[in-house]
Amino acid sequence: MEEKKYLQLNDIKCYVLAFNLSNYVWKLVVKWDFFSKDTVGKQFVRAIDSVSANIAEGFGRYGKKDKIKFYTTASAQ
């Protein structure tokens, strides 16, 4: 009997792209001076991190409406 393969979070291309973008932004912002990091940097990093976080949260939901809510939030970032 053939084993069933389930979709994993890392199989979703937009999640992987968002996660990699988040890591890239962290590496950029960490090099900024204190004032830039404290003002714009923190907001930028939180916004970028929330994209992959919302995709992951939506992936873990069973209800269609819940999934749509998190995916819409991720796309609005």
Sequence and secondary structure as in RCSB ss.txt:
>XXXX:A:sequence
MEEKKYLQLNDIKCYVLAFNLSNYVWKLVVKWDFFSKDTVGKQFVRAIDSVSANIAEGFGRYGKKDKIKFYTTAS
AQ
>XXXX:A:secstr
        GGG HHHHHHHHHHHHHHHHHTTS HHHIIIIIHHHHHHHHHHHHHHHHHHT  SHHHHHHHHHHHH
H 
